[in-house]
Amino acid sequence: MLTAVIVVVQVIVSLALIMLILLHSGRGGGLSDMLGGATSGLSSGSTVVERNLDRLTVAMAVIFTFTTISLDLRLQ
C-alpha cells in the first residue's frame, strides 16, 4: 500500500518537474517570459518569477530524490 502511494507521488512530482524545467528561460527567453519575466532582458538580476521558479524546481527535485531513494529501499 505504501509503495503504491510513493509511486503515485513519484509520477506526479516527475511530471511537475518536467513542466517546471521547461518553464525555465534558456538562451532564447523560454516560457517563463510569458508569465511575467519579460523584463529580464532589461535588468541584470533575475526576476521574482524566475527566483520562485528556481525554488519550486529545487523543491520538486528534492522530493523526487527522496521518493526515488525510498522506492529503492522499499523494493529491496
C-alpha positions in Angstrom: 0.0 0.0 0.0 2.8 2.5 1.0 4.7 1.6 -2.2 1.7 2.5 -4.3 1.4 5.9 -2.6 5.1 6.5 -3.2 4.8 5.6 -6.8 1.8 8.0 -7.3 3.8 10.8 -5.6 6.8 9.9 -7.8 4.8 10.2 -11.0 3.1 13.5 -10.0 6.4 15.0 -8.9 8.2 13.8 -12.1 5.6 15.4 -14.3 5.7 18.6 -12.3 9.5 18.6 -12.5 9.4 18.2 -16.3 6.9 21.1 -16.5 9.0 23.4 -14.3 12.2 22.7 -16.2 10.5 23.5 -19.4 9.3 26.8 -18.0 12.9 28.0 -17.2 14.3 30.5 -19.6 17.1 29.4 -21.8 19.1 31.4 -24.3 16.0 32.4 -26.3 13.9 33.6 -23.4 11.9 30.4 -22.6 8.3 30.1 -21.5 8.9 32.0 -18.2 8.7 35.2 -20.2 5.1 34.5 -20.8 4.5 34.5 -17.0 5.9 37.9 -16.2 9.6 37.6 -16.9 9.6 39.7 -20.0 11.7 42.4 -18.3 14.5 40.1 -17.5 16.5 41.3 -20.5 16.4 44.9 -19.2 17.6 44.1 -15.7 20.9 42.4 -14.8 19.4 40.3 -12.0 16.8 37.6 -12.1 13.1 38.5 -11.6 10.9 37.4 -8.8 9.2 34.9 -11.1 12.5 33.3 -12.0 13.6 33.0 -8.4 10.3 31.4 -7.4 10.5 29.1 -10.3 14.1 28.1 -9.2 12.8 27.4 -5.7 9.9 25.3 -6.9 12.2 23.3 -9.2 14.7 22.6 -6.4 11.9 21.6 -4.1 10.5 19.2 -6.6 14.0 17.8 -7.3 14.5 17.1 -3.6 11.1 15.4 -3.3 11.9 13.4 -6.4 15.2 12.3 -4.9 13.6 11.2 -1.6 10.8 9.3 -3.4 13.4 7.5 -5.6 15.5 6.5 -2.6 12.5 5.4 -0.6 11.3 3.3 -3.5 14.7 1.7 -3.8 14.8 0.9 -0.1 11.2 -0.5 -0.2 11.8 -2.8 -3.2 15.0 -4.4 -1.8 
